[in-house]
Amino acid sequence: MSNRELPATVDIAIVGAGFSGLGMAIRLRQAGRSDFVVLEKGDAVGGTWRDNSYPGAACDIPSHLYSFSFAPNPEWTRKYSPQAEIYEYLRRCVARFGIGEHIFYGQQVTGARWDEGAGRWTVDTEHGSISARVLVWASGPLSQAKKPDLPGLGAFEGPVFHSAEWDHGVSLAGRRVAVVGTGASAIQIVPAIAGEVAHLSVFQRTPPWIIPRKDKKFGGLQRWLFTHVPATAKLERALTYLRLEFIFGPALFGRNARTLATIRERATEHLTSAVTDPALVEVLTPDYDPGCKRLLVSDDYYPALVRDNVELVPNAVASCTAGGVVDTEGVERPVDALVLATGFEVTDPAFAGIIVGRGGRSLADEWSKGMHAYLGTAVEGFPNLFLMVGPNAVLGHNSVIYMIESQLNYVLDALRFMDRPGIGSVEVRTRVEEAFREEVEADFAHSVWTEGGCGSWYLDRFGHNTTLWPTYTYKFRGRTRRFHPGDYTVASPARSEEPVGATAR
Ligand code: NAP
């Protein structure tokens, strides 16, 4: 249900109240802007951290870095905070920065059209329409659950739920459970439920590389220091950033042989310290470069796999029956409940179908041969639209909050430019976007994602990596520090033929 009526017009409409939508709202308020709304489909803020409440959910990036630099939280209780703490942090940010009045809940956006005559976006929700000069799309890259199209799934008689749609009304205690998948979500779910279920079958299609997480509690003294000597929290954040950027970066971007070998060694040691059965070690050992699929961190996944009531099935699930699941070897296992930890639809997002830009062309049309956006943010044909964590702005090695804050800087600077008299719309130029795409492709050429020997959700159906930023994040920060009007075609509010301050495309 919607909490209140939408205004008819607004300067800026933000879609989504997760990390990036809230970050945008906070930065707008800090910049003295108040003519904006946040349209949230759910009844609470938090996005990913509201939805992914499965047992064991926690962030795999340390919390002092996985939080806003402008809203440090000295009270993180652990190095890797659990979901509830991150969710609470985001809710506190709403109160702390006074943005609650801008958030409209229960407003699932059903369409967004660029009105060329008016030079504005018309955004339709389930409960009304709103006209906005600027549209910031912040629905999150990992918000659309991907469920496998398994024959017989509809006939399965027990509860079935996706990791991002956990049904907390269902008790798994004493039941036979199957977890499908062994990605970042599954390796947190498995140890969290292994102790309570009667039997757990973990279906692994491809083994992941897993290194120790080395999670730790922050004691009272440490939290006191983070609170009263803020430089210590800043140092913690900076050291984490540098470690992730410069230890993992070279391995991922350029397949640095030494670093890859070190990661393999550490991961193998980690595996064999918990699993002694050589046959199990073999099926748990990946045959591709670490990082090609997301490199996972865990302290308790392997120990959970060797429990008496847990079985690793080294096959994909092929189909379901009324009372079980059948693997690709044709073996059926009786199961009472099924957990689909099968990831998200990322490279072909549904939202692209509902965003219609200049000339009635949808973003899905524009992306029919693969997603693309200049600096992960702007797409030619879609004036005044800014995508948050858009194509090639996701990360495989560092905190996505750093990317989000870079984009916030960029959008804020774009808005400052757009405040100048006589400016109605900005639209990235074709050649600028094309040059950027070529650059990204070249950066990927010798990376683990291209040459690492695996398939992953980072790649689209054409085999292109349209999700990740291909190189160091500080380079993204540098590129997004300033909005360069020369990269854009700038039109006056009346949509005159003569662009202001720029030549025609
Ligand atoms: P994911 O990485 O896409 O993993 C999906 C898993 O399902 C893969 O292991 C996949 O196997 C498997 N799968 C799909 N269909 C299957 C079938 N029929 N039978 C057996 N296995 C099947 O999804 P995710 O684990 O939800 O993670 C997605 C991303 O979300 C992560 O990469 C990360 O960026 C983010 N995430 C972060 C955290 C965190 O911070 N802690 C936690 C969760 C997620 P294949 O590998 O063979 O495709």
Boltz pocket constraint, residues with backbone or C-beta under 6 A from the ligand:
constraints:
  - pocket:
      binder: B
      contacts: [[A, 57], [A, 58], [A, 59], [A, 60], [A, 61], [A, 142], [A, 148], [A, 163], [A, 180], [A, 181], [A, 182], [A, 183], [A, 184], [A, 185], [A, 186], [A, 203], [A, 204], [A, 205], [A, 206], [A, 293], [A, 294], [A, 315], [A, 316], [A, 317], [A, 318], [A, 341], [A, 342], [A, 343], [A, 344], [A, 395], [A, 455], [A, 457]]
      max_distance: 6.0
